Amino acid sequence: MIKMKNSINIVFAFLILTLSSCSDDFLDKKPVSEISSGNFWQLQADAEAGIAGAYDALQPDSYYGFDMYVFGDVRSDNCFAGGDNPDNFAIDNFKTFPTNGTVTRSWRQIYTAISRANTAIDRITNMDPSLFEDGKKEALLGEAHFLRGLHYFNLVRLYGGVPLVIEETTSLAPDDIKVPRNTETEVYQQIIKDLKLSAGFLDGKNQAKGRATVGAAESLLAKVYLTLQNYPETVIWTGRAMTRGYSLLPVFENLFNQENQNNAEVIFAVQYAGGAEGNVFPELVLPTPEASFDFLKFNTPTPNSEAIFSSNDVRKATSIADRNGTLYLYKWRNGTAFASSDNNVILRYADVLLMRAEALNQTGDTNGAIALLNQIRNRAGLGDYTGSTSQSVVDAAIFEERRIELAFEGHRWFDLKRKGFNVANNAIQQAKGITIQPYQLLFPLPQEEIDRNELLVQNPNY
């Protein structure tokens, strides 16, 4: 049963007080420094500022600014930890304990983001529709539901069943903050509910680039259903997303040009304006001169991940930089002294096509799957797929294509997990020589959260 508590045992109370403003497009809102029922959430501008703060929660290095790439690629066969962070070394080597700092801070940050989305949903829902321009109230609610669905999708994939908190925080009383875990099934039910609400609210709304749109909600729903191995629903929702005007850019390299970041292929990305609203990740992973500083870089590609690119695949030079035998990530191009304006892409159209290809193949339309696979291959400068048309072989080819196309964009570990323990274990063994255990498909719950809340039960074997 979903728990309708006001808070859990991280400091939620009015975290939206600290919303910061961004200086680009929809995030160019006045900073919110003081919020109460008496002086806020009374105008459309207040609601817009609240949503800006909800988007802002994606940016920190404890979320999409760094850690989601540690979870998505360092935990996989794509990357070594690199750098000098012992917590990330532990994630890389599958020696992660409940006291791991990266695991702990990401839990906190994602629940901070949920708190902001909850506040926005509750407050905007209760605002008089006459305060808004036509369709604006629904659009803002759609964005907030999308963000909450995204946050819980990340939590459930990282930790398994987690406490569902779906109301605004109003109390830090002990009886309110001690919330038990919900099951994975319950969490996924809430995710699907949020994303369907989002798609409904956003349908027909012309949202600015960088904001959640109906296509983003549909694309994320497809990814949720693919994770659940519900292939018919994946076909339905990718099909809907494909009607929203997205397209593959003819030149793969152009996806990552700073001047064209919110291009026709990008469905949803974390937006960075640079400077005080800058992205730290590019500086952490790029070589010089693209980076401003020369130090031990993080998320370094494994030789195994370099080897997956064929010699005539144009994506290799765009994805990996080889500088004197040392490999670096290269899908970001501007370090800018930890203040980059490079965005971090969460969903793009190639991902939708590959999700649909996998689902079509699993539901019997192998020819349709191969046609989509060929779109991705041809854009990369490769010929059509010529292998076996057996379902299992085509599935493996699509899965390998996902790894190549989406390399280092934070997807790989989650793809390995959804394919099952044997697939994940074999991949890690081949790339890193490490044999993993089934329980390691989930991270431990942070020990400090368990210490604060006796209702939380730790994942097995941690």
N, C-alpha and C positions, 0 to 999 in steps of 0.2 A: 504494500500500500504506500502511495506517495505521501511523504511527510510534509505537511503544510506549515512547518515551523518558520519563525521569523529569522532565524540565524543559525549558523553552526559555529564551531569553536575556533574560528579564525576571526580576526577583528574586522567585522563587516560594517559596524555601525556608521552610517553616513559616510562611507568611503567616497561617495560622489562629491563630498566637500572639497576634495583635492583634485578635482578635474582640472586638467591643463588644456590650454587652447592650442590649436594647430593653425598654421598660417597659410593653408592652401585650401581653396575651394570650400567644400562644406564644413571643413574643420576650422575654418577661420571664424571662430566664435569667441565672444568675450569670455575670459576665464570665470569659472564659477567659484567664488571664494566663500560664499555664505548662503546656505540653503536651509530653509525651514518651511513649514506649511504656510507660514504667514507671508513670505516674501518670494516664493518661487513656485514654479509649475502653475503659473497663472496666465501665461501668454504663449503663443506659438513659439516665440523666440526662446522661451525657457525650455520648452520641450526639445527644440533643436539643439540647444546647448547641452541638455542632458544626454541626448543621443550622441553628440560629439564626444562627450566623456566616455560613453560606452564603447565607441570605436577606439578611443585613446587607450583603453585597457588592453588592446591587442599589441601595442607597440613595445612594451618593455622587454629587456633581454631575458627576463624570467618567463616570457611567453614567446610570441612570434619573432621577437627581436633576437633570439638566439636559441633558447632551450628546445623549441619544437624541432629545430634542425639537429640538435644533439639527439633527441629521442628518435627522430625519423631517419637519420642517416648514420650517426655514430653507433647507435644500437644495432645497425644492420651491417650488411656486407659492403656498403658503399664507402664508409669513412672510418678512419681512426680518429681518436679524440684530438690528437695534436695538442698544441698549446701547453699549458702548465697547470691545469685545474684537476686536482686529485679526484673530485667528484665525477668529472667527465671521464677520467681514466677508468673509474669503477664501472660506469655505465658501458663503456667500450668493452671492458673485460668481463662483463657479466658477474661482477662482484659488488652488486648494489645492495646496500643495507638501508634499513629504515631511517637512519640518520643522514643519509646522503643529502647534501645541501641543494643540489640541482632538483632532485625529486621533491624536496620540501618546498622550495621557493616557488616552483611551478604550480603545485597544489594551491598555495596561497594566492598566487596571482590569478589563476583561473577562477577561483571562487570570488576574488575581488571583481573580476569581469562579470561574473554571474550576478553579483550584488548590484552592479550598475545597471545591467539589463533588467533585473527584477524591479528596481526602483522606477526605471523608465516605463516599463509595461504597466505597473500599478498606477503611477501618477497620470500618465497620458490617457489611460483607459477612463479615468475618473474626471478628466477635463471636459468642459463643455465643447461639443463639436463646433459651435459657432465661433470659437476662438481661432479656428484654423481656416486656412485657404482650402478650397475644394480638394478633397482627397489626401490632404497633408497628414491629418491625424492617422488615417489608416496606413499611410506610407511609413510614418515613424514607428508605429506599432509593428509593422512588418519587419523593419530593420532590427528592432529590439528582439523580436522572436527569433529572427535568423541568428543573431549573435548568441543568444542563450542556447539555441540548438547546437551551434558550432562548439561552444564551450563544453557542454555536456558530452558531445561526441568525442572531444579530445580526452576528457576525464575518463570516460568509460573504456576507451581504447588503451589508456595508460594504466589505469588502476583497477579496472573491473567495476563492479557495483559500487556506487558512491552515494552519499547523502543527497537526496533531491531537495533543494531549497528553491521554491518557486514563488515566494512572496517577498515583498520588500522587507528589509531589515529594520526593525523598530525597537529591538530589545537585546541587551546583552546579559539578561538574567540567566543564571546557570541552567534552569529548566528549559530555556529556549535554545540555548546554544549547543546542547548535547543531543545531537540528532544521529540515529543509527544509519547504517548503510542500507540503501535500496538494492534490489537485485539488478543484474545487468538487463534483464528483460524489462523491468520497470523503467530504467533509465532510457533504454532505447524507445520505449513507448512515448516517453516525454519528448525525446528528441524529434521523433516523427511528428508528434502533435505540434510542436513548436514550428517545425519547418513547413508543415502544411498550412498552418495559420499564416506564416510569413508569406508563402506563395499566394495565398488568397488575398491578403492585405495588399500585396505589392503588384498583383496582376493589373495591367493597364496603367500603372504609374510610371512616368518617365523620370527615373532616378539619375542623378549625376554620376559620372564616372567615379569609381572608388567607393560607392555606396553599395550596400546589399540591394539586389534587384530580384525580381521574380525568377530570372534565369539562374541567379546564384542559389536561391532557395531550392529550385528544382535540381540543380547540379549536385548540391550537397545531399539532398534526399536520395539521389541516385547512388552516391557514394555510401550513404548509410545502408541502403538496401543491398548494395554489392557486398559490403562488409558482413551483412547478415545472410549472404548467399541466397537472397530472394531475387533471382534473376528476372522473372517476369516484371516485377516492379521496377527493377533497374532499367529494363527496356522502356517501360512507360515514361519514367521521369527523365531519362536521357533524351527520349524522343521529344518531350516537351521543351527541354532546354535547347534543343537544336533548332527550335522555331524562333528563337529570341534574337537572331541577327548576328550571332558570333560566327567567326570563320578562322581558319588557319591562316596565319601570315605566310605569304609565299616564301619568304626568306627567314629561316629559323633564327639566325643571328639578330634579326631586327626585334625579336621578342624582348631583348635585354638592353636595347638602346634607351638611355635615360630620357631622351627627348620624346619617346613614343611609348611610355610605360603602360598607360591605360589604353592599350590598343584593342583591336577587334577580337583578339584571341583571349584576352584577360577577362575572366568572369568576376573574380573577386580578389583583391590584394590589400594588404596592410599598407596604408599610405604614409609616406614620410615626406615632410617638407624640407628637411635639412636643418642645420643649425641646432637650435634648442629642441626641435622636433625631428632630430636626425636618427638615422638607422645605424647602430653600432656594428651590425653583423658584417657588412662588407669589409671594414677595417680589420676585423678579426680573422678573415679567411683569405684575403687577397694578397698576392705578392706586390712588391714595389715594382714599378712606380704607380701602379693603380691604387695601392695603399699608400698612406702618408708615412707610415712607420714600418720598420723592418724588425720583426720579432718572431718567435715561434708561433706559427699560425695554427688556428683551430680547424676542426673538421677536414682533415687532410684526406684526399682520396686514396683508397686502397689500390694496389696494383691490380687486384681483381676487378675493380670497377673501371679502371682504364682499359682493361683487356676486352670489355664487352663491346667496345666501339670498333667497327670494321674500319679499314684504312680509308675508305672513300665515304665515310659517314661525316657529313658536315657538322653534325652536332658535337663531335669530339672537341674541336678547337674552340667551340663556344662554351663548352661545359667545364673543361679542364685546361689549366695552364701548366705546362711543363717547363720549369726554369732550372736549367742545369741539373736535370734529373730529379728535382723536387716537385711534387705535384701539389697544385692549389685549386680550390674552387674558382670558377671564372664566370658564373652566370650573373654576378654582380660586378660592376666595373669601376666603382668610385668609392674608395674608402673614406676620403674627406675627413680624416682625423676623428673617426667615430661619430661623425655628424653627416652621414650620407643622406642624400635624397632618393637613393635607390629604394624602390618598393619591394616588399616580400609577397610574392604571388602565392595565394592559397588554392585557387581554382582557375584552370584555364581550359580552353575548348579541346585541346588535344587529349586531356584527361577524360573529358566527356566521351569523346570518340572511342577511346580505348576501353572505358568502362562499358560502353554499349557493345563494342566488339566482343568483349568477354562474355557479356550476358547473352548476346545473340547466339554465340557459339554454344553456350551451355543450354540454351533452349531449342537447339536444333537447326538454327539458320547459320550454318558454317560459312556458306558463300557470302552472306551479308557481312559476317564478321571479317572475313578476309578482305572484302572491299574496303572496309573502314581501316583495317590494318595497313592496306596499301596506301591510303591517303597519308598516313603518318610516315611510312617508309619513303614514299616518293618525295615528300617535302624535305626529307633528310638526304636526298641525292641517291637513294637506293632503288633498285628495281623491285618489281612486284614479288610478293611472297610466292615461292615455288615449292614449298615443302609438302609433306603429306597433308591430306585434308581430313584425317581422322580427328575427332573432337579433342582428344587428349593432346595430340601434337600441336594443333592449332592453339589450344589453350596455353600451352607452354610458350609458344611463339609470341602470343599477345602479352603474356606476363613478362617475358624478356624485353619486349618492346616498351612496356611501361617503365621498366628499370632504366632503359637507355634514354627515352624521351623525357622522363621526369627526373633524371638523375640530379641528386643533391638538392631537390626542392622540398624535402621533408616527408616524402611519401613511402619510402622503401620499407621501413620497419613495419609500418601498418599493413602494407601489402603482404609482406612475409607472414605476419601474424594471421591474417584472415585466410591464408592458404593452408594454415595448419602447422602443427609443431614440426613434423618431419621436413617440410619444405624450409622452414626457418632454420632448423638445426643444420640441414645440409648446406644451406647458403653460408651460414656463419662458419661452419667447419672449413669450407673451401676457401673462404676469404681470410679467415683469421686463425684457423687451426684450433678453434675453441668448440668444445662439445657443450651444448646447453641442456637445461632441464625444462620440462613442460611448465613448471611454475614460473619460470623466468620470462614467459610471454607477458606477464604483468609486472609492474613495478610494485614495491612495497608501499603501503600507506606511510606517510611521514610519522616517525615515532612521536614527535612533539604533539601531533594531533591526537594520537591514541592516548598519550599521557594526560591530555586535557579532557578527553571524552571517553569514558569507560564503555560507552555504547558502541564504539567503533571496534570492529574485529579485523585483525591483521590478515593480509593475504597468506595462504599456506606457505610454509617453509621459510618464511621471513621472521 
